Amino acid sequence: MQLFRANIAHFPTPSTVSSSFAEDIAIIHDGGLVIEGKKIIATGSFTSMREQYPNAVLHDHKDSWILPGLIDSHLHYPQTESIASYGEQLLSWLENYTFPTEKQFANVEHAQKIAKVFLQQLLKNGTTTGFVFSSVHQGCCNALFSAASEIDMAIVAGKVCMDRNCPADLQDCPDTAQKDSAILIEKWHNTGRNRYAITPRFAPTSSEAQLAALGELATQYKDVFVQTHLSENVDEIAWVKTLFPKASGYLDVYDKYNLVRPRAVFGHGIHLSSEEWQRLGEAEATLAFCPTSNLFLGSGLFDLQTAKANNVHVALATDVGAGTSFSMLKTYGDAYKVSQLRQAPIDPIEGFYLMTQGAAVAHKLDDEIGNLNPNTVADFIIVTPRYDELMELRIKPNAEFDDVFFALSILGDDRAIAETWISGQCCYNKKETHYAMA
């Protein structure tokens, strides 16, 4: 049994659209977090936790913060090495950077190498759960799940499916997409902490036959996730209209094949009709808000207020590699800027919610991750806000959490993450430059 001493912030229960995030958050100054094995046992004041668990091994981080592990709801591990490539917009980005990079993942050894680097970047930035696009290659997906399993990390991932409008050596077909995805589902879904996501890249790279085949899988495996892209770029939307002329809109392309449902995660959703907003809310689907990517590719400004008005689940995401950072802190920083341009700035407490409990609720995983409740998995991070002279100057020793979190999101980076714990094991320690999987 282990006892961690630090300030603590988390959301014990889900918030609603009408609730106040500031009222829902639990903040414990000089708190105590008790874990045993892979699970959280209790949280409370340090004094009370010490009294209740006098024999627990003490980890004293008195001037730091304990937060739930962060959840990144949309990113691409094959694009790790193409991050920060010069400009372009979405469609040319895919052609010039993404597809050439993903071709390399036919080589399993390359996939294994990048999977390790990718997961290390998540750990270094305090991300303990990722919703990840693999490449079209089955071995690439196996490499990621295998690497995550070594440290008992919760990963939701899927083999990308594409049978048109992409290079020939990145194409599968309806039958192989369904067969390979089914093999991966049987092997990995709910094996340990792994979950599978049926993953058509986006509508333009899948024929109707392929979407139908993947829709059959979604009907057969009702608890698997679905992840894809939706209405990111105006040229993309116009292209979808020409490819699917009978569909009433972009979302309807997926809906026709039973891919719009709970545990369906749609990246971006910037340019949506009122009918699409309404349908997403009815279906209990989730939009992954990817602000660094949307700004980098010039795609547009996500409309969080309309999402709220339609009761649409929203979760924050980096969208690496069009996204410009693995840091969820920086991701909220850019989400704040996007919301400022829409005259509706996202409060830092709400930003924190969208990468912890809010994401977990959207994905129906809040009984396992996203909070520090008893009996959840011990995925948490130790954050040291005052890590250099500028942060010491900006963040006062007794600053409240909203100020700490906001300053870190605008000025901070991975240096703020002192430790990342997954399933009750320290998987990253900044001081020792230690990775569990190194």
Solvent accessible surface area in square Angstrom, and as a share of the most:
residue,aa,sasa,rsa
1,M,89,0.40
2,Q,44,0.19
3,L,0,0.00
4,F,0,0.00
5,R,44,0.16
6,A,0,0.00
7,N,25,0.13
8,I,0,0.00
9,A,0,0.00
10,H,7,0.03
11,F,0,0.00
12,P,46,0.29
13,T,81,0.47
14,P,65,0.41
15,S,18,0.12
16,T,85,0.49
17,V,82,0.47
18,S,110,0.71
19,S,36,0.23
20,S,46,0.30
21,F,34,0.14
22,A,72,0.56
23,E,143,0.64
24,D,38,0.20
25,I,20,0.10
26,A,28,0.22
27,I,60,0.30
28,I,40,0.20
29,H,93,0.42
30,D,48,0.25
31,G,0,0.00
32,G,0,0.00
33,L,0,0.00
34,V,0,0.00
35,I,0,0.00
36,E,85,0.38
37,G,54,0.52
38,K,115,0.49
39,K,87,0.37
40,I,0,0.00
41,I,56,0.28
42,A,15,0.12
43,T,35,0.20
44,G,14,0.13
45,S,49,0.32
46,F,24,0.10
47,T,88,0.51
48,S,35,0.22
49,M,9,0.04
50,R,83,0.30
51,E,128,0.57
52,Q,107,0.48
53,Y,45,0.17
54,P,85,0.54
55,N,144,0.74
56,A,5,0.04
57,V,93,0.54
58,L,67,0.33
59,H,47,0.21
60,D,79,0.41
61,H,38,0.17
62,K,109,0.46
63,D,128,0.66
64,S,8,0.05
65,W,8,0.03
66,I,0,0.00
67,L,4,0.02
68,P,0,0.00
69,G,3,0.03
70,L,1,0.00
71,I,1,0.00
72,D,0,0.00
73,S,1,0.01
74,H,1,0.00
75,L,0,0.00
76,H,6,0.03
77,Y,0,0.00
78,P,0,0.00
79,Q,6,0.03
80,T,14,0.08
81,E,86,0.39
82,S,9,0.06
83,I,47,0.24
84,A,79,0.61
85,S,25,0.16
86,Y,190,0.72
87,G,16,0.15
88,E,66,0.30
89,Q,92,0.41
90,L,12,0.06
91,L,54,0.27
92,S,39,0.25
93,W,4,0.02
94,L,17,0.08
95,E,122,0.55
96,N,73,0.38
97,Y,54,0.20
98,T,0,0.00
99,F,15,0.06
100,P,64,0.40
101,T,13,0.08
102,E,0,0.00
103,K,81,0.34
104,Q,80,0.35
105,F,1,0.00
106,A,70,0.54
107,N,84,0.43
108,V,72,0.41
109,E,136,0.61
110,H,36,0.16
111,A,0,0.00
112,Q,96,0.43
113,K,132,0.56
114,I,12,0.06
115,A,0,0.00
116,K,81,0.34
117,V,57,0.33
118,F,0,0.00
119,L,0,0.00
120,Q,29,0.13
121,Q,52,0.23
122,L,0,0.00
123,L,0,0.00
124,K,62,0.26
125,N,13,0.07
126,G,0,0.00
127,T,0,0.00
128,T,2,0.01
129,T,0,0.00
130,G,0,0.00
131,F,0,0.00
132,V,0,0.00
133,F,1,0.00
134,S,0,0.00
135,S,0,0.00
136,V,14,0.08
137,H,33,0.15
138,Q,52,0.23
139,G,21,0.20
140,C,0,0.00
141,C,0,0.00
142,N,35,0.18
143,A,6,0.05
144,L,0,0.00
145,F,0,0.00
146,S,52,0.34
147,A,11,0.09
148,A,0,0.00
149,S,52,0.33
150,E,127,0.57
151,I,16,0.08
152,D,34,0.18
153,M,1,0.01
154,A,4,0.03
155,I,0,0.00
156,V,2,0.01
157,A,0,0.00
158,G,0,0.00
159,K,0,0.00
160,V,0,0.00
161,C,0,0.00
162,M,0,0.00
163,D,22,0.11
164,R,63,0.23
165,N,64,0.33
166,C,18,0.11
167,P,37,0.23
168,A,89,0.69
169,D,91,0.47
170,L,0,0.00
171,Q,75,0.33
172,D,25,0.13
173,C,51,0.31
174,P,36,0.22
175,D,109,0.57
176,T,56,0.33
177,A,0,0.00
178,Q,48,0.21
179,K,130,0.55
180,D,29,0.15
181,S,0,0.00
182,A,25,0.19
183,I,77,0.39
184,L,0,0.00
185,I,5,0.03
186,E,120,0.54
187,K,103,0.43
188,W,24,0.08
189,H,23,0.10
190,N,86,0.44
191,T,65,0.38
192,G,67,0.65
193,R,22,0.08
194,N,4,0.02
195,R,39,0.14
196,Y,0,0.00
197,A,0,0.00
198,I,0,0.00
199,T,0,0.00
200,P,0,0.00
201,R,3,0.01
202,F,6,0.03
203,A,0,0.00
204,P,0,0.00
205,T,1,0.01
206,S,0,0.00
207,S,26,0.17
208,E,68,0.30
209,A,59,0.46
210,Q,0,0.00
211,L,0,0.00
212,A,36,0.28
213,A,13,0.10
214,L,0,0.00
215,G,3,0.03
216,E,110,0.49
217,L,4,0.02
218,A,0,0.00
219,T,67,0.39
220,Q,122,0.54
221,Y,38,0.15
222,K,153,0.65
223,D,66,0.34
224,V,0,0.00
225,F,1,0.00
226,V,1,0.00
227,Q,2,0.01
228,T,0,0.00
229,H,14,0.06
230,L,0,0.00
231,S,1,0.01
232,E,3,0.01
233,N,5,0.03
234,V,94,0.54
235,D,85,0.44
236,E,0,0.00
237,I,28,0.14
238,A,54,0.42
239,W,77,0.27
240,V,3,0.02
241,K,134,0.57
242,T,100,0.58
243,L,44,0.22
244,F,10,0.04
245,P,105,0.66
246,K,187,0.79
247,A,31,0.24
248,S,107,0.69
249,G,19,0.19
250,Y,7,0.03
251,L,4,0.02
252,D,51,0.26
253,V,3,0.02
254,Y,0,0.00
255,D,36,0.19
256,K,123,0.52
257,Y,29,0.11
258,N,91,0.47
259,L,0,0.00
260,V,7,0.04
261,R,36,0.13
262,P,53,0.33
263,R,35,0.13
264,A,0,0.00
265,V,1,0.01
266,F,1,0.00
267,G,0,0.00
268,H,1,0.00
269,G,0,0.00
270,I,13,0.06
271,H,63,0.28
272,L,25,0.12
273,S,49,0.32
274,S,82,0.53
275,E,120,0.54
276,E,19,0.09
277,W,13,0.05
278,Q,104,0.46
279,R,79,0.29
280,L,0,0.00
281,G,14,0.14
282,E,108,0.48
283,A,8,0.06
284,E,78,0.35
285,A,0,0.00
286,T,0,0.00
287,L,0,0.00
288,A,0,0.00
289,F,2,0.01
290,C,0,0.00
291,P,0,0.00
292,T,4,0.03
293,S,0,0.00
294,N,2,0.01
295,L,73,0.36
296,F,64,0.27
297,L,3,0.02
298,G,49,0.47
299,S,8,0.05
300,G,22,0.22
301,L,51,0.26
302,F,3,0.01
303,D,28,0.15
304,L,10,0.05
305,Q,85,0.38
306,T,40,0.23
307,A,0,0.00
308,K,49,0.21
309,A,83,0.64
310,N,42,0.21
311,N,103,0.53
312,V,11,0.07
313,H,56,0.25
314,V,11,0.06
315,A,0,0.00
316,L,1,0.00
317,A,0,0.00
318,T,0,0.00
319,D,6,0.03
320,V,0,0.00
321,G,1,0.01
322,A,7,0.05
323,G,0,0.00
324,T,63,0.37
325,S,19,0.13
326,F,18,0.07
327,S,4,0.02
328,M,0,0.00
329,L,6,0.03
330,K,75,0.32
331,T,0,0.00
332,Y,0,0.00
333,G,2,0.02
334,D,27,0.14
335,A,0,0.00
336,Y,47,0.18
337,K,99,0.42
338,V,1,0.01
339,S,6,0.04
340,Q,82,0.36
341,L,110,0.55
342,R,97,0.35
343,Q,150,0.67
344,A,24,0.19
345,P,73,0.46
346,I,5,0.02
347,D,74,0.38
348,P,22,0.14
349,I,10,0.05
350,E,13,0.06
351,G,0,0.00
352,F,0,0.00
353,Y,16,0.06
354,L,11,0.05
355,M,0,0.00
356,T,1,0.00
357,Q,2,0.01
358,G,6,0.06
359,A,0,0.00
360,A,0,0.00
361,V,34,0.19
362,A,2,0.01
363,H,0,0.00
364,K,94,0.40
365,L,3,0.02
366,D,45,0.23
367,D,115,0.60
368,E,23,0.10
369,I,6,0.03
370,G,4,0.04
371,N,3,0.01
372,L,0,0.00
373,N,35,0.18
374,P,71,0.45
375,N,115,0.59
376,T,6,0.04
377,V,16,0.09
378,A,0,0.00
379,D,5,0.03
380,F,0,0.00
381,I,1,0.01
382,I,0,0.00
383,V,3,0.02
384,T,37,0.22
385,P,6,0.04
386,R,91,0.33
387,Y,41,0.16
388,D,36,0.19
389,E,139,0.62
390,L,92,0.46
391,M,2,0.01
392,E,84,0.38
393,L,127,0.63
394,R,83,0.30
395,I,3,0.01
396,K,122,0.52
397,P,100,0.63
398,N,139,0.71
399,A,17,0.13
400,E,98,0.44
401,F,3,0.01
402,D,61,0.32
403,D,50,0.26
404,V,4,0.03
405,F,2,0.01
406,F,52,0.22
407,A,2,0.02
408,L,3,0.02
409,S,4,0.02
410,I,67,0.34
411,L,75,0.37
412,G,0,0.00
413,D,31,0.16
414,D,40,0.21
415,R,111,0.41
416,A,0,0.00
417,I,2,0.01
418,A,15,0.12
419,E,20,0.09
420,T,0,0.00
421,W,17,0.06
422,I,0,0.00
423,S,4,0.02
424,G,2,0.02
425,Q,120,0.53
426,C,31,0.19
427,C,1,0.01
428,Y,9,0.03
429,N,21,0.11
430,K,67,0.28
431,K,186,0.79
432,E,122,0.55
433,T,106,0.61
434,H,76,0.34
435,Y,35,0.13
436,A,46,0.36
437,M,20,0.09
438,A,93,0.72
